[in-house]
């Protein structure tokens, strides 16, 4: 990384401060990255688990397949899905609250006895489906933030910190060379003065 430097103490101090800021921030960023990686895996696992539960439930109710033709699909509908925000490793993610259903009244005497069970089954299946989608979205958001954090870690670790360290080395080397040249030139001047004094005494 090319860092614009001026070969003086002010620039050295400023670059030193920038380097310290990044060196202090790096461990925090690395911890955040590993925490996000873990949370992404957890959210994906939770989503997969809910999808598996949904598939199991569908298989479990497979024996009712013929009866679903008699079921009125307009009997139950989702009116609202409450989502709230939950912070995970400093990242805002969605979490499922309540799912609100609208249940149209039906006559239990004229409709089949299993209608009430059918409503509960649909509620269970829809909850599993919605919850797995929420976890997938959570995993997507966390993964995006993890990638951004990884980029920042790499930027600090592989580019900026070595860049600032190199800039500090260059400035110090330049200042040392300047000091050595200054000492050497003052020695030369002293030697000349001494020679001139000796010559004037003769």
C-alpha positions as CSV (number, residue, x, y, z in Angstrom):
1,X,0.0,0.0,0.0
2,X,1.4,3.3,-1.0
3,X,1.1,5.7,1.9
4,X,1.9,9.4,1.2
5,X,4.6,10.4,3.7
6,X,6.5,13.5,4.5
7,X,10.0,12.8,5.9
8,X,9.6,14.6,9.2
9,X,8.6,13.9,12.9
10,X,5.0,15.2,12.5
11,X,4.4,12.6,9.7
12,X,6.1,9.9,11.7
13,X,3.9,10.6,14.7
14,X,0.7,10.7,12.5
15,X,1.6,7.4,10.8
16,X,2.5,5.9,14.2
17,X,-1.0,6.8,15.5
18,X,-2.7,5.3,12.4
19,X,-0.7,2.1,12.8
20,X,-1.7,1.8,16.5
21,X,-5.4,2.3,15.7
22,X,-5.3,-0.6,13.2
23,X,-3.2,-2.8,15.5
24,X,-5.7,-2.3,18.3
25,X,-8.7,-2.8,16.1
26,X,-7.4,-6.0,14.4
27,X,-8.0,-8.5,17.2
28,X,-11.6,-7.1,17.7
29,X,-12.3,-7.5,14.0
30,X,-10.8,-11.0,14.0
31,X,-13.0,-12.0,16.9
32,X,-16.1,-10.5,15.2
33,X,-15.3,-12.4,12.0
34,X,-15.0,-15.7,13.8
35,X,-18.2,-15.0,15.8
36,X,-20.1,-14.1,12.6
37,X,-18.8,-17.3,10.9
38,X,-20.1,-19.3,13.8
39,X,-23.5,-17.5,13.8
40,X,-23.8,-18.0,10.0
41,X,-23.3,-21.7,10.5
42,X,-25.8,-21.8,13.3
43,X,-28.5,-19.9,11.4
44,X,-28.0,-22.2,8.3
45,X,-28.2,-25.3,10.6
46,X,-31.4,-23.9,12.2
47,X,-32.9,-23.3,8.8
48,X,-32.0,-26.8,7.6
49,X,-33.4,-28.3,10.8
50,X,-36.7,-26.5,10.3
51,X,-36.9,-27.5,6.6
52,X,-36.3,-31.2,7.7
53,X,-39.0,-30.8,10.3
54,X,-41.3,-29.4,7.7
55,X,-40.6,-32.3,5.3
56,X,-41.1,-34.8,8.2
57,X,-44.4,-33.1,9.1
58,X,-45.5,-33.3,5.4
59,X,-44.6,-37.0,5.3
60,X,-46.4,-37.5,8.6
61,X,-49.6,-36.0,7.2
62,X,-49.3,-37.8,3.9
63,X,-52.1,-40.2,4.9
64,X,-54.4,-37.1,4.8
65,X,-53.6,-36.3,1.2
66,X,-57.0,-37.5,-0.2
67,X,-58.8,-35.6,2.5
68,X,-57.2,-32.2,1.6
69,X,-59.3,-32.1,-1.5
70,X,-62.4,-31.7,0.8
71,X,-60.6,-28.9,2.8
72,X,-61.6,-25.3,2.1
73,X,-58.3,-23.5,1.4
74,X,-59.9,-20.1,2.1
75,X,-60.7,-21.2,5.7
76,X,-57.4,-20.1,7.1
77,X,-55.1,-17.3,5.9
78,X,-52.0,-15.5,7.3
79,X,-52.8,-11.9,8.1
80,X,-49.5,-10.8,9.6
81,X,-46.0,-12.1,10.4
82,X,-44.4,-10.2,13.2
83,X,-40.6,-9.8,12.9
84,X,-38.4,-8.0,15.3
85,X,-34.7,-7.1,15.2
86,X,-32.2,-9.0,17.2
87,X,-28.5,-8.1,17.4
88,X,-26.1,-11.0,16.7
89,X,-22.4,-10.2,17.0
90,X,-23.2,-6.5,16.6
91,X,-25.3,-7.1,13.4
92,X,-29.1,-6.5,13.2
93,X,-30.9,-9.6,12.1
94,X,-34.5,-10.6,11.8
95,X,-36.2,-12.8,14.3
96,X,-39.7,-14.3,14.1
97,X,-42.3,-13.0,16.5
98,X,-46.0,-14.1,16.2
99,X,-47.8,-15.3,13.1
100,X,-51.3,-14.0,12.9
101,X,-53.9,-16.1,11.2
102,X,-57.4,-15.3,10.2
103,X,-59.7,-18.2,10.6
104,X,-63.1,-18.1,8.9
105,X,-65.9,-19.5,10.9
106,X,-67.2,-22.9,9.9
107,X,-70.0,-25.1,11.1
108,X,-68.4,-28.0,13.0
109,X,-71.6,-30.1,12.5
110,X,-71.7,-29.8,8.7
111,X,-68.0,-29.9,8.0
112,X,-65.8,-33.1,8.6
113,X,-64.6,-33.7,12.1
114,X,-60.9,-33.4,11.0
115,X,-61.3,-29.7,9.9
116,X,-60.1,-28.4,13.3
117,X,-57.1,-30.7,13.1
118,X,-56.5,-29.5,9.5
119,X,-56.3,-25.9,10.7
120,X,-53.7,-26.8,13.4
121,X,-51.7,-28.8,10.8
122,X,-51.7,-25.8,8.4
123,X,-50.6,-23.5,11.2
124,X,-47.7,-25.8,12.2
125,X,-46.6,-26.3,8.5
126,X,-46.7,-22.6,7.8
127,X,-44.8,-21.7,11.0
128,X,-42.0,-24.1,10.1
129,X,-41.8,-22.8,6.5
130,X,-41.8,-19.1,7.6
131,X,-39.3,-19.7,10.5
132,X,-36.9,-21.5,8.1
133,X,-37.1,-18.5,5.7
134,X,-36.4,-16.1,8.5
135,X,-33.3,-18.1,9.5
136,X,-32.1,-18.2,5.9
137,X,-32.4,-14.4,5.7
138,X,-30.6,-14.1,9.0
139,X,-27.8,-16.4,7.6
140,X,-27.6,-14.2,4.4
141,X,-27.3,-10.9,6.4
142,X,-24.7,-12.4,8.7
143,X,-22.7,-13.9,5.9
144,X,-22.7,-10.5,4.1
145,X,-21.4,-8.8,7.2
146,X,-18.8,-11.6,7.7
147,X,-17.5,-11.1,4.2
148,X,-17.2,-7.3,4.8
149,X,-15.4,-8.0,8.1
150,X,-13.1,-10.5,6.5
151,X,-12.2,-7.9,3.8
152,X,-11.4,-5.4,6.6
153,X,-9.3,-7.9,8.5
154,X,-7.4,-8.7,5.3
155,X,-7.0,-5.0,4.5
156,X,-5.6,-4.2,7.9
157,X,-3.5,-7.4,8.2
158,X,-2.1,-7.7,4.7
159,X,-2.1,-4.1,3.4
160,X,-2.4,-1.3,5.8
161,X,-0.4,-2.5,8.9
162,X,2.6,-3.6,6.7
163,X,2.2,-0.4,4.7
164,X,2.3,1.9,7.8
165,X,5.2,-0.2,9.2
166,X,7.2,0.2,6.0
167,X,6.4,4.0,5.9
168,X,7.7,4.4,9.5
169,X,10.9,2.5,8.5
170,X,11.4,4.8,5.5
171,X,10.9,8.0,7.6
172,X,13.2,6.8,10.4
173,X,15.9,5.7,7.9
174,X,15.6,9.1,6.1
175,X,15.8,11.0,9.4
176,X,18.8,8.9,10.5
177,X,20.5,9.6,7.2
178,X,19.8,13.3,7.5
179,X,21.2,13.3,11.0
180,X,24.3,11.4,9.9
181,X,24.8,13.8,7.0
182,X,24.3,16.7,9.3
183,X,26.9,15.3,11.8
184,X,29.3,14.5,8.9
185,X,29.0,18.0,7.4
186,X,29.5,19.7,10.8
187,X,32.6,17.6,11.3
188,X,33.8,18.7,7.8
189,X,33.1,22.3,8.7
190,X,34.9,22.0,12.0
191,X,37.9,20.3,10.4
192,X,38.1,23.1,7.7
193,X,37.9,25.8,10.5
194,X,40.7,24.1,12.4
195,X,42.8,23.8,9.2
196,X,42.1,27.5,8.3
197,X,43.1,28.5,11.8
198,X,46.3,26.5,11.6
199,X,47.1,28.0,8.3
200,X,46.4,31.6,9.5
201,X,48.7,31.0,12.5
202,X,51.6,30.0,10.2
